[in-house]
Amino acid sequence: TQAQDSKMVKNIISSLTKSIADVELTRKQCAEQSELIMGIIEMGQNGNYSLKSTEETIKETENSAPSESKNNNAKTTKAAAK
């Protein structure tokens, strides 16, 4: 009947809406992790992606860390001075 069809359409629309919201939430969560993910992936010479070695990833992380730690120390020093 038309009433049953209408109810089924509403249920389908509701289910689709929830699924779209779930996909969007997952997309946002993945976007937050993209910098981390891209930090361990490199482009190979043949155009294929590969994982960087653990040692290489650690070196790159350590090389970028000092500038951040200087900023954090400055903030800590200012907070301690107050």
LOKOL-309680 format. One line per 3 residues: their letters; for each residue x, y, z of C-alpha. Coordinates in nm, 4 decimals. Example, Ala and Ser with C-alpha at 12.3 -4.5 7.8 and 13.67 -1.06 7.14 Angstrom:
# LOKOL-309680
as = 1.2300/-0.4500/0.7800  1.3670/-0.1060/0.7140
***
This chain:
# LOKOL-309680
tqa = 0.0000/0.0000/0.0000  0.0937/0.3630/-0.0294  0.1350/0.4033/0.3488
qds = 0.3823/0.1143/0.3632  0.5740/0.2493/0.0635  0.5913/0.5927/0.2233
kmv = 0.7225/0.4446/0.5492  0.9809/0.2377/0.3596  1.0998/0.5455/0.1668
kni = 1.1372/0.7394/0.4940  1.3387/0.4527/0.6441  1.5645/0.4371/0.3380
iss = 1.6209/0.8140/0.3430  1.6953/0.7999/0.7157  1.9425/0.5160/0.6634
ltk = 2.1142/0.6988/0.3762  2.1373/1.0186/0.5810  2.2997/0.8303/0.8688
sia = 2.5417/0.6576/0.6313  2.6413/0.9885/0.4718  2.6987/1.1392/0.8172
dve = 2.9145/0.8395/0.9145  3.1221/0.8749/0.5973  3.1710/1.2479/0.6597
ltr = 3.2789/1.1846/1.0186  3.5291/0.9215/0.9037  3.6587/1.1574/0.6331
kqc = 3.7205/1.4305/0.8917  3.8968/1.1882/1.1251  4.1192/1.0701/0.8396
aeq = 4.1993/1.4283/0.7409  4.3320/1.4885/1.0925  4.5666/1.1929/1.0496
sel = 4.6829/1.2811/0.6968  4.9981/1.4617/0.8125  5.0984/1.1588/1.0181
img = 5.0203/0.9231/0.7317  5.2065/1.1349/0.4765  5.5040/1.1426/0.7145
iie = 5.5615/0.7707/0.6651  5.4789/0.7413/0.2946  5.7157/0.8321/0.0138
mgq = 5.6915/0.8331/-0.3629  5.9120/0.5712/-0.5231  6.1181/0.6304/-0.8364
ngn = 5.8679/0.4370/-1.0458  5.5739/0.6455/-0.9228  5.4523/0.3885/-0.6723
ysl = 5.4088/0.4701/-0.3056  5.6148/0.2942/-0.0418  5.6657/0.3188/0.3329
kst = 5.9698/0.4980/0.4672  6.1956/0.2997/0.6956  6.1470/0.3442/1.0695
eet = 6.4929/0.4997/1.0982  6.4229/0.7491/0.8193  6.0909/0.8510/0.9744
ike = 6.2491/0.8988/1.3186  6.5322/1.1114/1.1714  6.2848/1.3375/0.9901
ten = 6.0748/1.3721/1.3049  6.3779/1.4577/1.5170  6.5000/1.7109/1.2592
sap = 6.1692/1.8960/1.2674  6.1260/1.8752/1.6469  6.3796/2.1364/1.7731
ses = 6.1906/2.4367/1.6359  5.8750/2.3158/1.8076  6.0516/2.2476/2.1386
knn = 6.2029/2.5988/2.1367  5.8541/2.7456/2.1027  5.7226/2.5243/2.3809
nak = 6.0119/2.6208/2.6104  5.9454/2.9888/2.5474  5.5820/2.9463/2.6418
ttk = 5.6752/2.7504/2.9553  5.9269/3.0160/3.0567  5.6694/3.2935/3.0142
aaa = 5.4151/3.0978/3.2160  5.6692/3.0335/3.4928  5.7611/3.4038/3.5030
k = 5.4022/3.5014/3.5803
***
